[in-house]
Amino acid sequence: MTSLQTILETARVRKFITAVILFNAVILGLETFDMAMAKACLLIGVLNRICLAIFVVELVLKLLVYRLRFFCDGWNIFDFAIVAVSLVPAAQRLPVLRSLRILRVVSVAPRLRRVVEGFITALPGMVSVFLLMGIIFYIGLVISTQLFSTDFPQWFGSLAQLAYSLFQIMTLESWSMGIVRLVMGVYFYAWAFFVPFIMVTTFAVVNLLVGLIVNSMQDAHSEEADQKTDTYRDEVLARLKAI
């Protein structure tokens, strides 16, 4: 088992699995072309099954080597879930489920892992930001309903329409010519609501969310750099002791 574990953890095996994932992504992309499916439907299906078989064999070998320790690693659970979904009979009829295999490239690429880990680290702070955003949106819902729902029911008539309108305004998608200027044609003071709403949500809260994610990424990179420094220091000390 030790030799098998050593083989599974080599860079060559990781590169091979990465290559299979990327090749499978190409195959799944070819399935979206009618011309390719008309000419090579059988071949594409066979290659797709070969890729899935390789993923299954990899997971089985890892389960044999690590046993219950396999499920102590979140990335192993992620890989197991992706492959398990692909084995569901419905996945053979739904390309959407099969396309989830492409996500496995995240678990085999260290740099992508750090990005995801940084994002997960930022989640607690992001929850607070989303809560703040929800409070601001609720206040905006109440105010805009009272002010504009009578003359503009298509944007502010129902809760769903209102929430989507405020989200559109927050993302600055056609907010001026599409909504706000039309509203200002009836309510000249409407700018007093929309401008502060945009300043708070778009330029303050959203940037705060981006800042949290950036800080988490920097912390992850700093932690990696510290680990490399510690490893190099230990190697130098070991060589000095040997001398």
N, C-alpha and C positions, 0 to 999 in steps of 0.2 A: 504493500500500500504506500510505503514511503516513496518508492521509486515512481509510482503512478502519480502521487501528489507532486513530486518534483517536476514531472513532465507537464502536468496540468498548469503549474505556476510559471512555466518558462515563457519568455517573451515571444518565442516562435509560435507557441500554441495560441497565445492571446492575439497575435497578428493574424493567424489563420482564421480564428473565430470572427475577428473584425472584418476580414475579407469576405467571409461567407455572409455576414450580415449585410455588407454593402452590396454584394452580388444579389442577395435576396431582395434588397430594396430595388435594384434595377429590374429584376423579374416582376416584382409587384407593380412597378411602373409600366412595364410592357403590357400588363393585363388591361390597362386603361386605353390602349390603342386597338381599335377594331381591326385594323389591317394586320397588326402583329398576331392577334388572336386568330384571325382567319387563316393565316399561313402556318403558324407554329403553335397552335393551341395545345396539342398533345405534349410537345417538347417543353413548353413553359410550365405545364402542369407537373411533368416529371421533375424538372429542375426545382420547382417549388417544394415538392415533397422531399427531394434529396436534402435541401437546405434545412427543412424541418427535422429530418432524421438526424442530421449532424447536431442540431441543437439538443435534441432529445438524448442522444448518446453522450454529449458533453455533460448534461445535467445528471444523467444516471451515474456516470463515472465520478462526478463530484459528490453525489450522495453516497456512493460506495466508500469514498475516501474520507469525507468529513463526517458522515452520518448525521447525528443530531446537531453537530456544530455547524452544519451547512445552513441551518435556519437561524443561526446567531448573527449572520451578516445580512443586513438589509438589502444589499445589492443582489445577493443570492436569492432572496425571497422575490425580489423584483423580476429577476430572470425566470424563476420558476413560474411566477404568475403569468408572464408574457407567453411562455411556451405552453403552459396549461391551457390558456385561452385559445391558442392556435390549434390545440388538439380537440377542442370541442367540435362535435359534428356540425353545428351551425356555422362554425368558422369557415368551413369549406364552401358554404354558399354565400357567405357575407365577406367580401374583400376587406371591409372596414376592420374586422377583427384580425384578419391575417396581416394587415398593414401595421398592426401594433408591434410586430416583430422588429421593425426598424428601430423602435425605442431601445432595443438591446445595445445599440451602439453607444448609448450613454453609459452603460455599466462597464463596458470594456475599454473606454477611453478615459484615462486618468484626468485629463483636463476638463472634460465634460462632467465627470464626477464631481470635481471641485465646484463647478458652477452650480450644479444641483444641490450639493451639500451647503454651499453658501446661501442659496435661495431658501432651503429648509431652515437654516439657522436664523434667517431673517423673519420667519413666519410669526413668531410671538410678537415682535414689534409691528409687523404688518397687520396683525389682528387689531391692535390698538388704532392704527391709522384707518383701517376699514370701518371701525366703530365710529371714529370721528367723522369719516366721510358719510356714514349712514345718518348721523345726527344732523349734519349740514344739509343732506338731501331731504331729510324729513322736514326741516324748517323751510327749505325751499319749496317743498310740495305744498305745505300749508299756505305759505304766502302767495305763491303763484296761482293756486286754486282760487283764493279769495279775490285776486286782482284780475286775472285774465281768462278764467274759464267761461265766462258768459259770452264773450265775443270771439273766442278762439277755442271752441270745443274740440277741434281736430288735433290740437296739441296739448291742451290742458283740461280736456273734458273728463277723462277717467284717470284713475291712479296709474294704470299701465301706460297710457299715452303720456301722462305727465312725467313719469319716471324716465321714459325713453327720451322725451324732449329735453329734460334737464341733462341727461347723459350725453345727448348729442351736443348740447351747448358746452358742456364740460370738455368734450373732446375737440371742440372748435371746428366741428364738421358742419359747414354751411350755417353756422350759428347766426351770423350777421344778416346776410341777404335772405337766408331761408326762413328765419324765425323772428329775430329781434327787431329788425327794421320794420317788418310788417306789424308787429305788436306796437312799436313806437308810433306808427301811423295813427293808431287809435288812442294809445296811452303814451303821451309824450314823456312821462316820468318813468317809463319802464326801464330805462338805462340805469336808474338808481337801484334796481334789483339785480339786473343781469350782470353789470360790470363788477360789483363786489362779489357776486356768486362765482364768476369766472376767476377773479383774482384769488379767492380763497381756495377753490377746488382745483383749478388747473395749475396755477403757478405756485401754490403753497402746499396743499395736501399731497398732490400727485408727485411733486418734486421731493417731498419728504419721504414718500414711499420709495422712490428711486434711490434716494440717499441711503436708506436702510439697506437696500439690496447691495449697493456699491460697497458700503462699509463691511457687510458680511463677506463679500468676495475678497476684499483686501485682507480681512482677518484670516480667511482660509489660505490665501497665498502667503501671508506672513507666517502662519503656522507651518506650512510646508517648507518654507525657507529655513525656519528654525530647526525642523526635523533633519533637513539635509545638513545643516551646520553641525548639529549634534552627532550625526552619523559620521561626518568627516572628522570631527574631533576625536571620536572614539577610535576611528581607524588610525589616526596619527598617534594617539596614545599607545595603541596596541603595537604599532611598529617601533615606537621608542622603547617600550618594555622588552620587545624582542631583541632589539640592539643591545 
